[in-house]
Amino acid sequence: MKQTFGMSQRGDLDEALRGISQPQFLMMISNPKQFDAHVAMLEKRFPGVPSIGCVGMGYRLEVAENGVAVVAFSDGVAAVANVLEQASTMPVKYIQRMEDDVQRLGGTGRDTVCIDFCAGNDACVLTTVYTVLRRRGIGLMGGTGGEGRVAANGRIYEDAVAYALVRNLGGRVKTYKENIYRQMEGYRFVASNTNRASYLIGSLNGKSAKQVYKEILHVSDEEILTRTFQNPFGKLNGDDVYIISIKDIQGGALTCYRQVNDSDVLVLMELGDFRATVQETIRRINHEFPRRSAVFSVNCLFRYKLFTERGYMQNYLRDMSALGNHVGFVGYGEHYNDRFVNQSMSCVVFE
């Protein structure tokens, strides 16, 4: 298969589409002001080609912070794109669409992946979607777009998840997740007084969540929201840990970017050697996929901010380019199979 990337820092879709011809699947990442117009223009240029889109920032060797980026797959790919609506209340109502798409596309976990752009309620959406994908062993990666809007096949939807099932006709596919944080020893909590709707943690081990965080890290209220770049929470899931970013302070409680439930076991994380972690991810992918045709990734906005503040973002994109054709976008949450995570990177590798 072949992955082609086009980008315009000034939001010129014609510029981004130069070099793209006869695509079999399209992804578009656009800015808030031009998103609607770009969706319509892309469908007009390539009518009937399966496509998904969201608001965000695309990247290859640089980031289009307020522009537009297009990723095109061709030469040995079969794809179908669709949408599940009512993501905040009842995405399962539309799950037959995905059942039919999986049946029509064929494929297995060896050669097929689901890529999704979500407008919100990610954890519930992923649980719903994975009821279909798990039966065939199909992996998923994707992320949350901005502005509460996504696109599929030239139409814009709110409160929905746009997805594409992509089958590599020339080899394998595999999804990966990268975590640049490690557990801090001696800090394990049971969450309580939570609010699932507002992603709120009221108490940790029976004490105010805000006060617990402040006392451990010796930070003020004002420092909490930036300190999450270095010290987010983690939720234990078997042998793995999923990152939970702090969003805001609400009295003595903390609100987060993903849901926490009563009795969830949380740990406190600290930033590790992220440069070494990136190199280990590259080494692992090189080992498992000696021949690669494409890598598509989603990086969290908080990772983007952290890497930028530490002067690493450009070096990160150069490091990842060692894998060959690596492109992606900056999202507001990352999806890895059936899990919604924060401050992470997820990607799919095509042989």
N, C-alpha and C positions, 0 to 999 in steps of 0.2 A: 504494500500500500504506500501511498504518498501523502504527506502532510504539507500543505502550503499555507504560509502565514503572510497576511498583509496588514499594515497599520498606518494610520494617519494621526499625528499628534494634534492636528487642527480639526479633526472630525470630518475630513473629506472622504466619504465612502468610496468615491471613484478612485481616489489614490490608493486606498486600502485594498481595492479589488484588482489592481494591476497585477498581472501574473497569475491570476486565478482563472482557470478555464475548465469546463466540463467537470465540475465537482459532483461528487455523489453524496456528500453530506457537508453541511455548513454550520459553524458556530460563530456568533457575533457578540462582541462585548462592546457596548457603546456608553456614551455619557448621558446624563439625565435629560438634558435639553433636546438632544437630537435622536433619542432612542426610538420614538414612534416613527419619525420620518425615515430613519435608517432601516427599520423593520420592513416598511412598505417598499423602500427602494431595493432592498436585497431580494425580496420576493419577485419584484418586477424584473430584476436582472436575471435571476435564475428561477423561473417559475416551476413549481412542482418538485424542486430539490428539497429533501428533508432538511429542516433547519431548526435550531433553537437559539435563543438569545437572552441576554440579561444586561442590566446596568452594572458596570464595573470598570476595571482598568486592565487592559490586556498587556502582555509582555512577551518579548523574545530576548533581545540583548539590552533593551531599554523598556521602560514602562510608559504607556500612553495614559497619562493621568486624567486627561479630559478630552480624549479623542475617540477613536474607534479602531477596533481590531477584528479581523475576520480569520478564522481557521477553516481550511477546506481539506477534506479527505477525498482522495480519488485513487484510481488504478488499483482495484482489488479490494473494494469495500462494499458491503451491503448495509444499508441503514434504514431505520424508520424512526420518525419523530412524532411525538404526541404530547398530550397534556392531561394531568389530573387536576380537576377544579375543586373548589371549596376546600382548599388545603387546611384552613383554620378550623373547620368543623367536621367535614365528612369526605376526605379524599377517597376512602374505600368505595364510595358510591360509584366511582369511575374506574375501578381497578380492572374491570373487564376489558377496557381498552388495552391495558398492558398485557393482559392474558392473550388477547388476540394478536397483538404485535409480536410477542415472543413466539407464538405458534407460527405466525406467518414468516418471520425472519429465519426461524430455525436456529441452529448454532447451539453451542454448549459453553460451559465456563472456560473451556480451553481457548476459544477463539472469539468470544462475544463479551462485550462490556456494556453497562448502562452508564451514560453520562447525564447528569441532571443539573438544572438551574432552578433554584427554589425561591419563592417569594416570602416564605415564613412558615412557622410551625414545623420546622425541619424534622425534629425527632419523631413526631407522629407520622409525617409523610414517609420517612425512611422505613419505619416499622411496617407501614402499609405496603410500600413498594417491594420490600424484601420478602414478603409472603409469596410473591410471584417468583422473584429471582432466585431465592434460596433453593427451590425445588430443582432448578437446573444448574445450580452452582455458579451462577453468573455474578461477577463482581460489579460493584458500583463505585463511582467517584463523582464528585461534583461539588457544588457550593451554593451559598446564598448570594443572590444578586441584590442590588440596591433598589430603593424607591418602591418596593412592593409590586414590581411588574416583571413579567417574563414574556417571552415570545416563543411560539411554535408554528412553523410552517406559514409564516407571514401574518399571523394574528397575535395580538397582544392580550395578555390575561393578567388580572389581578387575583391575589389569593389563590395561587396555583403553583404547580411544579411542572416545568417543561422538561421532558426527558427524551433521550435518543438511545436506541439500542443499535450498537455498531458491531458488525461482524467483520473480522479480519479474514479475508479469503486466502491470505498468503502466510498465515502463521498464528502464533499464540498471542494472547493478551494477558496482562496481570495488573492488578491494582496494588498500590503501596501507600503507606502513611508514614510521615516523619514527625517525630516528637523531639524537640530540642530542650526539653525540661527533664529534671530528675527529682525524685522524691526527697524531701527534707526529712532526715531521721527524727523520730520522736513526736511527729505531729500527725495524728489520725483522729478524725472527728466523725461523730454521728450527727447528721443534719436533722433539725426539727423546726417546727413553726414555719414550714415552707409554704409558698403559694405557687402552685404549678402554673397558673395562668400568667403570673407576672415574673416568673423565674426568680422568686425571692427566697433567700435563706435568712430565717429569723434568728436561729440559734445553732450553735455548734457545741456539742457536749453540754447543753443546758445553759450556756452563756451567750450573751449578745454576739452575733456573728461579727459585727463591726469591731467590737471591743477585743475579741479574740485575735482578729487579724492585726489590729493596731498594737496590741501588747507583744505579740510574737516578733513583729518586724520593726517595732519602735517607729511608727510613722504617724503623721497627723491625718485628720480627715481628708485634707486637700491632697495628700500624697497617695492615698489609696488607689485612685483611678489610674494613675500612671505606674504605680508599683506592680500592678497586675502584669505588666510586660515582663517583669522579672520573677514575680511570685504569684502565679495563678493557682487556683485549686485544681485538684485532679480527682476524677471519680474512678474507683477501682472497678475493673471489669475482667475477672479472671486474672491472667498474668499481665494484662495490659492496663494502662491508665489513660483516660481520656481527659483532655484539658478543658477547664471551665474558666472563662474570663469573667472578671468582675466588671459590671457595667455602671453601677451607681450605688449611692448610699440612700437608704430610706429609713430615717430614724436610727434605730440600733441594728437595722437589718442591712443586708447587701443584696442587690439584684444582679443577676448574671446574664450572660448571653445564651445560656442553654439551661434547660430545666433541671432542677434538683428536687427530689422528693423526700418526704419524711423517712428517716431510717437509712437513707443513702450514706454509704461510708465514703468520706472525702479525705484527701491528704493535701498537704501543702507542698507545692513544687518550687523549685529554684532553677534558674537558667543555667544550663550546662555549657559545654564548649560547642557552640552551634556550628562553628566552622568544621570541627572534626566530625560532627554528626552528619553534616551535608556530605562530606567526603566519604563517610561510611555508606550513606545511601547510594551515592554514585558507584562505589565499589560493588555493592550488592547487586545493583541493577546490571552493571557490566558483567558480573559473574553469571547471573541467571539469564540474561538476554545478550549473548555475545553479538548477535545481529539485531539491530533495532532500526525500525523505519520511522518511529515517531514516539515522542513523550509529550503528554498533555497534563498540566498540573494546575492545582488551585492553591494559592498561598493566602493565608489569613491577612486581613488588613493590619492586625496588630504585629504580625511578623514583618510585614512590609515597613511599618513604622519603626520597629526595633532595628531592623537591618539598616534602614536609612539613617537613623540617628547614630548608629555605630559605624557608618561609612562602609557598609558591607553589601548593600543591595546590588550595585553594579557588579561587584566581584562574585556575588551569588549567582547572578544570571550568567556570567562568564563561566563559572565553575560548572553549572548545570549544562551549559552548551557542550561540554565534553562528552555528553551522552549522544550528541548529534543533533537531531531536529527536535529541540525542546522549546515549547511555547506554553502559555497559560494565561491565567487572569488572577487578579487580586479580589478575593471575595470577603464576605462578612460572616463566614462560618464554613467549615469544610465537611464533606461527606465521605465516609469510607465504609463501603458495604452497608451495614445497617446502622452505622453510628454517626451521630452528629457531634463534631468536635470543634474546639476553638484553638486559636494560636498554633495551628498545625499546618502541614502541607499534605495533600493527597494527590496522587497522580495515577495515570494509566500508561503502561508501556506496551507498544505494539511491536511485534517481531517483524 
